[in-house]
Amino acid sequence: MTRIRAKPAAERASFPDVPGGAEIEEGRRLIRVSDDKGLSLAERIAHRFYRLTWRTPLHAVRLKGKFPLKLLAVPDDSIPGDVVAGQAIRAGYFLFRGMKQPIDTLDFETLALAPAFVDYIHSFRWLRDLSTVATREQGAPVAEAVMRKWLAAHAEKPSEPAWRADNAAWRLLYWTSQAPLILSSSDLVYRSLVLNCIARTARHLDQSADKAPVGLHRLVAWGGVVAASMLIPGGGPRKLFGEAGLRRAIDSAFHPDGGAISRSPLAQLDGIMLLAMLRSVYDVRREDMPRFIADALNRAVPALLGITHGDGGLGNWQGAGATDQAHVDAVVAATGVRARPLRQARDWGYQRLAAGNSVLLVDAAPPPVARLAAAGCASTGAIELSDGPHRLIVNCGGAALAGAYLPDDLAQGLRTTAAHSTLVLADSNSTAILPDGTLGKGVTEVELNRQELESGSRLELSHDGYVRRIGYVHRRLLMMSSDGREIRGEDMLLPAERRRKPAPTPFALRFHLAPGVEPTLTADAQGALLRIDMGALWQFRTGTGTIAIEDSLWIDGEGKPRACLQLVVSGQAEPGGISTGWLLKRVG
């Protein structure tokens, strides 16, 4: 196995830039969605049966063994936590997306909270938040109190969600990287319980990592196995086993271009963070890191940066909110990878057009397959646009961030095509969102053609999301000038071949505006002036349809909705097809 030495942070600063997709592969390509069937009945039964085995004496025997007297090392966690969440813990309660849970009444036997909040507590990710705002002396009493409660409820009784593979692996990583908060006690019995549970968790992951759902969950699970192999004595055999499993998990979690198979920016960020934390484990043990981990980071980081705006934050794609620059920068810095944004990610599914101060992001692929994305969105063809540090055109985003600020029913609504800056036909989704929350039929093929010319960038894409139900193909042409001051678009609805002519059908072309963008309709009702607060002035024009200004909302990285507006160009598709041209031009 080829390996490289994991370098200290000071050395990583001198890494040469990774190209990050400097070259554009021009020409036409047809992208087809893969098998989009959910888990089969047999797979669901097998998974349920496996979870039931956790309660059997056999699984209990598997978890038994020697427990370590100490950890071999404590890896550095260089990624800062959430300051507000950390301060809340010091004040006596957990805070997660506006939801609160007092620590003194915390009962792990009956943890009746939202699933994401439950995962936050069981994964012990909150230890990072606490360590960000508290010294060891200040934070250890709080962390140990919660740890004792968790051990009393779950140390001897594996069950979901506490012992779900990804939660168990995250917990092992945070227990070891934040060990001073949970292992500073002079109570030897308590310390032995903690160390024994770390060892039991590692054995549990040995058995369950490869049974975790493909994607981020399996990647995290195998990451936990690898970390345990180097931080618990006697991990030689586990290390060989774990690295082999991690290699397979990376291959199945990321596309060849480095993007997460779920197409979720949140999964991409967490996957990179997992690999960065493993890098710290290799660093602290002064061991060579396998080349395949470095290669994965060298692909995944440019893909992540490819969907950042001029402000450095992530775009609102596939359920994500606008994660801010500070967190993105911290995660990327922890990897040691220096890279330019990936401009063209055909498998990951996002295209980036950048010139001057303008960044145009495009969803140019079918939605993720249903089994991979709980908050997958019907957003094919959607765009986002920023001008320097200011966002101009956005998607609503945030479907994966339900909490106190964002009710579940509203979060589901944010997955619809209408919540994205694209064309909506017959007030329906380009890919169906079923009552159980899974993605149904819709876009299966996206035809893509990109060219880089002296005059600028040209991107043409079409999808078949409306063909079966309504009979139209949606084709979108986007052109950005070489100075980034002008974006021309054309949205066409064309009758599908080998089908009867479709009926006249209403459509709405939506452009959701970022908070702080104030639109004013022009006198001829064929355009609007878009004033960016503390930023430039843009002009929007269209030659067909009628323009209206409607209410919208935008979800930030914390899951908080912010009121904003949208431009809506309305018209009607005729049986022979229709074309709607539009222009966005920076005029001040």
C-alpha positions in Angstrom: 0.0 0.0 0.0 1.4 3.4 -1.0 1.5 5.8 1.9 2.4 9.4 2.6 3.5 11.0 5.8 0.8 13.2 7.3 2.4 16.6 7.7 2.0 19.0 10.6 -0.2 22.0 10.0 2.8 24.4 9.6 4.1 22.3 6.8 0.8 22.0 5.0 0.6 25.7 4.5 3.3 25.2 1.8 1.4 22.6 -0.2 1.2 23.6 -3.9 -2.3 24.4 -5.2 -4.3 21.5 -6.5 -5.7 22.4 -9.9 -9.3 21.8 -8.8 -10.9 21.5 -12.2 -9.0 24.2 -14.1 -9.8 22.4 -17.3 -13.3 22.2 -18.7 -14.3 19.1 -20.7 -16.3 20.6 -23.5 -19.0 18.9 -25.5 -22.2 17.1 -25.0 -22.9 14.5 -22.4 -26.0 12.5 -21.4 -26.3 11.9 -17.6 -28.7 9.2 -16.5 -29.9 8.6 -13.0 -28.9 5.2 -11.6 -31.2 2.6 -10.2 -33.6 4.7 -8.0 -35.3 1.9 -6.1 -35.4 2.2 -2.3 -34.3 -0.6 -0.1 -35.9 -3.9 -1.0 -38.1 -5.7 1.5 -35.4 -8.3 1.9 -32.8 -5.7 2.7 -35.1 -4.0 5.3 -35.9 -7.3 7.0 -32.2 -8.2 7.0 -31.3 -4.9 8.6 -34.0 -5.2 11.2 -32.9 -8.7 12.0 -29.3 -7.6 12.4 -30.4 -4.9 14.9 -32.3 -7.5 16.9 -29.1 -9.5 17.2 -27.6 -6.7 19.3 -29.8 -7.9 22.2 -28.6 -11.4 22.0 -25.9 -13.0 24.2 -23.8 -13.6 21.0 -23.4 -9.9 20.4 -22.7 -9.3 24.0 -19.9 -11.8 23.8 -18.5 -10.1 20.7 -18.2 -6.8 22.7 -16.3 -8.4 25.5 -12.6 -8.3 25.8 -9.7 -6.5 27.4 -10.2 -2.8 28.0 -7.3 -0.3 27.7 -5.7 1.2 30.8 -5.3 4.4 28.8 -5.5 5.9 25.3 -2.3 5.7 23.2 -2.8 9.4 22.2 -5.2 12.2 22.0 -5.6 13.6 18.5 -5.9 17.3 17.9 -9.3 18.6 16.9 -8.5 21.8 15.1 -12.1 22.5 13.9 -13.8 25.0 16.3 -17.3 24.2 17.5 -20.4 26.3 17.7 -19.8 29.1 20.3 -23.5 29.7 21.0 -24.2 25.9 21.5 -21.1 25.7 23.7 -22.2 28.6 25.8 -25.7 27.0 26.2 -24.1 23.8 27.5 -22.2 25.9 30.1 -25.5 27.5 31.0 -27.1 24.1 31.6 -28.8 23.0 28.4 -28.2 21.6 25.0 -29.2 23.9 22.1 -29.7 22.6 18.6 -31.4 24.5 15.8 -33.4 26.4 18.4 -34.5 23.3 20.3 -33.4 23.1 24.0 -32.8 20.1 26.4 -31.9 20.9 30.0 -28.9 18.8 31.1 -30.2 18.2 34.6 -33.4 16.6 33.3 -31.7 14.6 30.5 -32.9 11.0 30.5 -31.2 8.8 28.0 -33.8 6.1 28.5 -36.5 8.3 27.1 -34.8 10.9 24.9 -37.9 12.2 23.1 -36.4 14.8 20.8 -36.2 15.4 17.1 -34.0 12.7 15.4 -31.2 15.1 14.4 -31.1 16.5 18.0 -30.9 13.0 19.3 -28.0 12.2 17.0 -26.2 15.4 18.1 -26.4 14.3 21.8 -25.6 10.6 21.2 -22.7 11.4 18.9 -21.1 13.6 21.5 -20.4 16.2 18.8 -21.4 18.7 21.5 -18.0 18.1 23.2 -16.4 20.1 20.5 -18.8 23.0 21.1 -18.1 22.8 24.9 -14.4 22.7 24.4 -14.5 25.8 22.2 -15.9 28.0 25.0 -14.6 26.3 28.2 -11.3 25.3 29.7 -10.8 21.7 30.8 -11.5 22.7 34.4 -14.7 24.5 33.4 -16.0 21.9 30.9 -15.0 18.6 32.5 -17.7 18.6 35.3 -20.5 19.1 32.7 -19.1 16.6 30.2 -18.5 13.9 32.9 -22.1 14.4 34.3 -23.6 13.7 30.8 -21.1 10.9 30.3 -22.2 9.1 33.5 -25.8 9.4 32.4 -25.1 8.0 29.0 -23.0 5.1 30.4 -25.7 4.2 32.8 -28.3 3.9 30.1 -26.4 2.6 27.1 -22.9 1.2 27.9 -24.2 -2.4 28.3 -27.2 -2.3 26.1 -26.5 -1.6 22.4 -29.6 -0.1 20.6 -30.5 2.4 18.0 -30.0 5.3 17.6 -27.3 5.4 20.3 -25.3 2.5 18.8 -26.2 3.1 15.2 -22.9 2.7 13.3 -22.4 6.4 12.4 -23.3 7.7 15.9 -21.0 5.1 17.5 -18.1 6.1 15.2 -18.6 9.9 15.7 -18.8 9.3 19.5 -15.5 7.3 19.5 -13.8 10.1 17.5 -15.1 12.9 19.9 -14.5 10.8 23.0 -10.8 10.4 22.0 -10.2 13.9 20.5 -11.9 15.6 23.5 -10.6 13.0 26.1 -9.5 15.7 28.6 -13.2 16.6 29.1 -14.3 13.1 29.9 -11.2 11.4 31.3 -9.9 14.0 33.8 -11.7 12.5 36.8 -9.7 10.9 39.6 -12.6 8.3 40.0 -10.8 5.2 38.7 -14.1 3.2 38.4 -15.6 5.9 36.2 -12.4 6.1 34.1 -12.4 2.3 33.6 -16.0 2.4 32.5 -15.2 5.1 29.9 -12.2 3.2 28.5 -14.1 -0.1 28.5 -16.9 1.5 26.6 -14.5 3.0 24.0 -13.1 -0.6 23.5 -16.7 -2.0 23.3 -17.6 0.7 20.7 -14.6 -0.3 18.6 -15.7 -4.0 18.7 -19.2 -3.0 17.8 -18.0 -1.1 14.8 -15.9 -4.1 13.7 -19.2 -6.0 13.3 -21.5 -3.2 12.1 -19.4 -0.8 9.9 -20.0 -2.7 6.6 -23.7 -3.1 7.4 -24.2 0.7 7.7 -26.0 2.4 4.8 -23.8 3.2 1.8 -22.5 6.7 1.7 -21.7 9.0 4.6 -22.9 6.6 7.3 -20.6 3.8 6.1 -17.7 6.1 5.6 -18.0 7.4 9.2 -18.3 3.9 10.6 -15.1 2.7 8.9 -13.4 5.9 10.0 -14.2 5.0 13.6 -12.7 1.6 13.1 -9.4 3.1 11.8 -9.3 5.7 14.6 -9.8 2.9 17.2 -7.0 0.8 15.7 -4.5 3.6 16.4 -5.7 5.0 19.7 -6.4 1.7 21.6 -3.5 -0.7 22.4 -3.2 -3.8 20.3 -4.8 -2.4 17.2 -2.5 -3.8 14.5 -4.9 -6.4 13.0 -7.8 -3.9 13.3 -5.8 -1.3 11.4 -5.3 -3.5 8.4 -9.0 -4.5 8.5 -10.1 -0.9 9.0 -8.1 0.7 6.3 -9.3 -1.9 3.8 -12.9 -1.2 4.8 -12.3 2.6 4.7 -11.0 2.4 1.2 -14.1 0.6 0.0 -16.3 3.1 1.9 -14.6 6.1 0.2 -15.1 4.5 -3.2 -18.8 4.1 -2.5 -19.3 7.4 -0.7 -17.8 9.8 -3.3 -18.1 10.0 -7.0 -14.8 9.9 -9.0 -14.9 13.7 -9.2 -14.9 13.9 -5.4 -18.5 14.8 -4.8 -20.7 12.9 -2.3 -23.1 10.4 -3.9 -26.0 12.0 -2.0 -25.2 15.3 -3.8 -25.7 17.0 -0.4 -23.2 19.7 0.6 -23.8 18.8 4.2 -22.7 15.2 3.5 -19.8 16.5 1.6 -18.7 18.7 4.5 -19.1 15.9 7.0 -17.3 13.4 4.9 -14.3 15.8 4.5 -14.4 16.5 8.2 -14.3 12.8 9.0 -11.2 12.3 6.8 -9.6 15.4 8.3 -10.1 14.0 11.8 -8.5 10.8 10.7 -5.6 12.8 9.4 -5.1 14.2 12.9 -5.1 10.6 14.3 -2.2 9.7 11.9 -0.5 12.9 12.8 -0.6 12.3 16.6 0.6 8.7 16.2 3.4 9.9 13.7 2.3 7.2 11.3 2.1 7.3 7.5 -1.4 8.1 6.2 -2.5 5.8 3.3 -2.3 7.5 -0.1 -6.0 6.7 -0.8 -7.1 9.0 2.0 -5.0 11.9 0.7 -6.3 11.2 -2.8 -9.9 11.3 -1.5 -9.3 14.6 0.2 -7.6 16.0 -2.9 -10.7 15.2 -4.9 -13.4 16.1 -2.3 -12.1 19.5 -1.2 -12.2 21.1 -4.7 -15.7 19.6 -5.2 -16.8 21.3 -2.0 -15.2 24.6 -2.9 -16.9 24.3 -6.3 -20.3 25.1 -4.7 -19.1 28.1 -2.6 -20.1 31.6 -3.4 -18.0 34.8 -3.4 -18.6 35.1 0.3 -16.9 31.7 0.8 -20.1 30.0 2.1 -21.9 27.1 0.6 -24.9 27.4 -1.7 -28.4 26.1 -0.8 -28.5 22.8 -2.6 -30.1 19.4 -1.8 -31.4 20.4 1.6 -28.4 22.4 2.8 -28.6 25.9 4.2 -26.0 28.5 3.5 -23.2 27.2 5.6 -20.9 30.1 6.4 -17.3 30.7 5.3 -15.8 30.3 8.8 -16.9 26.7 9.1 -16.0 25.8 5.5 -12.6 27.3 5.9 -11.9 25.5 9.2 -12.8 22.1 7.8 -10.7 22.7 4.7 -7.8 24.0 6.7 -7.9 20.8 8.8 -7.4 18.7 5.7 -4.2 20.4 4.8 -5.4 20.6 1.1 -5.0 23.8 -0.8 -7.2 23.8 -3.9 -9.1 25.9 -6.4 -12.8 25.3 -6.7 -13.9 22.5 -9.1 -15.6 24.2 -12.0 -17.2 21.2 -13.6 -18.4 18.2 -11.6 -20.3 15.9 -14.0 -20.9 13.1 -11.4 -21.3 15.4 -8.4 -23.7 17.3 -10.6 -22.8 20.9 -10.1 -21.4 23.4 -12.7 -19.5 26.5 -11.7 -19.2 29.5 -14.0 -17.0 32.3 -12.7 -15.8 35.5 -14.2 -14.9 38.9 -12.7 -16.8 39.1 -9.4 -19.6 36.8 -10.5 -20.1 33.2 -9.5 -23.0 31.2 -11.2 -23.7 27.8 -9.8 -26.0 25.3 -11.6 -27.6 22.0 -10.6 -26.9 20.1 -13.8 -27.8 16.5 -12.8 -30.8 14.4 -11.8 -31.7 14.4 -8.1 -29.9 11.8 -5.9 -31.3 8.3 -5.8 -34.0 8.0 -3.2 -32.2 5.7 -0.7 -29.2 8.1 -0.5 -30.9 11.4 0.4 -33.6 11.9 3.0 -33.9 15.6 2.0 -33.2 15.3 -1.7 -34.7 18.1 -3.8 -36.4 18.4 -7.2 -33.9 21.1 -8.3 -32.6 20.0 -11.7 -31.6 23.1 -13.7 -31.7 25.5 -10.7 -29.2 28.3 -10.5 -27.6 30.6 -7.8 -25.7 33.8 -8.5 -23.4 35.9 -6.4 -21.6 39.2 -7.0 -18.4 39.2 -4.9 -19.4 38.8 -1.2 -23.1 39.4 -2.0 -25.6 36.8 -3.1 -28.1 37.8 -5.7 -30.1 34.7 -6.9 -30.5 31.9 -4.5 -32.5 28.8 -3.7 -34.6 28.5 -0.6 -32.6 25.6 0.8 -32.6 24.1 4.3 -34.9 21.1 3.8 -32.5 19.0 5.9 -32.4 21.5 8.8 -35.8 21.1 10.4 -35.9 22.3 14.0 -37.6 24.9 16.2 -37.1 27.6 13.5 -38.2 25.4 10.6 -41.2 23.0 11.1 -41.1 19.7 9.3 -43.9 20.5 6.9 -42.2 23.7 5.8 -38.9 21.8 5.4 -40.7 19.3 3.1 -42.0 22.3 1.0 -38.5 23.5 0.6 -37.6 20.4 -1.4 -40.0 21.3 -4.2 -39.0 22.7 -7.6 -40.8 26.0 -6.8 -38.4 26.6 -3.9 -35.6 26.8 -6.5 -34.5 29.3 -9.1 -35.7 27.5 -12.2 -38.7 26.9 -14.3 -41.8 25.2 -12.8 -44.3 23.7 -15.2 -48.0 23.3 -14.2 -47.1 24.1 -10.6 -45.6 20.6 -10.2 -42.2 19.2 -9.3 -39.8 18.1 -12.0 -39.2 15.0 -9.8 -42.0 13.8 -7.6 -41.8 14.0 -3.8 -43.9 11.2 -2.4 -46.0 11.4 0.8 -43.4 9.4 2.7 -40.8 11.9 1.9 -38.9 9.9 -0.7 -38.2 11.0 -4.2 -40.4 9.4 -6.9 -40.5 9.5 -10.7 -39.3 12.5 -12.7 -35.9 13.5 -14.0 -34.0 10.4 -15.3 -31.8 12.0 -18.0 -30.0 15.3 -18.2 -28.3 16.3 -21.4 -25.4 18.7 -20.8 -23.2 20.8 -23.2 -20.6 23.3 -21.9 -18.2 25.5 -23.9 -15.6 28.0 -22.8 -15.3 30.7 -25.4 -13.3 34.0 -25.7 -16.6 35.8 -25.1 -17.4 33.8 -21.9 -18.9 30.6 -20.7 -21.9 28.8 -22.3 -23.8 26.0 -20.7 -26.8 24.2 -22.1 -28.8 21.5 -20.3 -32.1 19.8 -20.7 -34.0 17.4 -18.5 -37.0 15.0 -19.0 -38.7 15.6 -15.6 -42.0 16.8 -17.2 -42.0 14.5 -20.3 -44.0 11.5 -18.9 -46.7 13.6 -17.2 -47.0 16.7 -19.4 -45.1 16.0 -22.6 -42.5 18.8 -22.5 -38.7 18.8 -22.3 -37.2 21.7 -20.3 -34.1 23.1 -21.9 -32.1 25.9 -20.2 -29.3 27.9 -21.9 -27.0 30.0 -19.8 -24.2 32.3 -21.0 -21.9 34.3 -18.8 -19.8 37.1 -20.3 -16.0 37.1 -19.9 -16.1 39.9 -17.3 -19.0 38.3 -15.4 -21.2 41.4 -15.6 -23.8 39.8 -17.9 -25.7 36.5 -17.6 -28.1 35.6 -20.4 -30.5 32.8 -20.1 -33.1 31.1 -22.3 -35.7 28.6 -21.0 -37.4 26.5 -23.6 -40.2 24.1 -23.3 -40.2 21.7 -26.2 -42.7 19.0 -27.1 -41.1 15.6 -26.5 -40.5 13.4 -29.5 -42.6 10.3 -30.1 -45.5 11.7 -27.9 -48.7 13.3 -28.8 -48.7 17.1 -28.7 -49.0 18.3 -25.2 -51.8 20.6 -24.1 -51.2 24.3 -23.4 -49.8 24.5 -19.9 -48.9 27.4 -17.5 -45.4 27.8 -16.3 -43.5 30.0 -13.8 -39.9 31.0 -14.1 -38.7 31.7 -10.6 -35.7 33.7 -9.4 -35.5 33.7 -5.6 -33.6 36.8 -4.4 -31.2 36.8 -1.5 -32.1 38.7 1.7 -31.0 42.3 1.3 -31.9 42.4 -2.4 -34.6 44.9 -3.2 -36.4 44.5 -6.5 -38.3 47.3 -8.3 -40.3 46.6 -11.4 -39.6 48.8 -14.4 -42.4 50.9 -15.9 -42.9 48.6 -18.9 -43.3 45.5 -16.6 -40.7 43.7 -18.6 -37.9 44.0 -16.1 -36.7 44.9 -12.6 -33.9 46.7 -10.9 -32.2 44.6 -8.2 -30.5 46.7 -5.5 -28.1 44.7 -3.3 -27.9 46.2 0.1 -24.3 47.7 0.4 -23.6 46.2 -3.0 -24.1 46.7 -6.8 -27.2 47.3 -8.9 -28.3 44.6 -11.3 -30.9 44.8 -14.0 -33.3 41.9 -14.9 -35.0 41.9 -18.3 -37.3 39.4 -20.1 -39.0 39.6 -23.5 -42.0 37.4 -22.8 -44.4 36.6 -20.0 -45.4 38.8 -17.1 -43.2 39.7 -14.2 -44.4 39.7 -10.6 -42.7 40.1 -7.2 -43.7 37.5 -4.6 -42.7 36.6 -1.1 -40.0 34.0 -0.5 -37.7 32.8 2.2 -34.1 31.7 2.5 -32.6 29.3 5.0 -29.3 30.1 6.6 -26.7 27.5 7.9 -28.4 27.3 11.3 -31.8 26.4 9.8 -33.3 29.9 10.4 -35.7 31.2 7.7 -35.2 34.7 6.5 -37.8 36.6 4.6 -36.9 37.6 1.0 -38.6 38.1 -2.3 -38.6 36.4 -5.7 -39.2 37.4 -9.3 -41.7 35.3 -11.1 -42.1 35.3 -14.9 -45.4 33.7 -15.8 -46.5 32.4 -19.2 -48.1 29.5 -21.0 -46.4 26.7 -22.9 -48.0 26.0 -26.3 -48.2 22.6 -28.0 -45.5 23.6 -30.4 -43.2 24.8 -27.6 -42.2 28.2 -26.2 -38.9 30.0 -25.4 -38.4 32.7 -22.7 -35.3 34.7 -22.9 -33.9 36.8 -19.9 -31.0 38.9 -19.0 -29.2 39.7 -15.7 -26.8 42.7 -16.1 -24.7 44.5 -13.6 -25.3 48.2 -14.2 -23.8 49.9 -11.2 
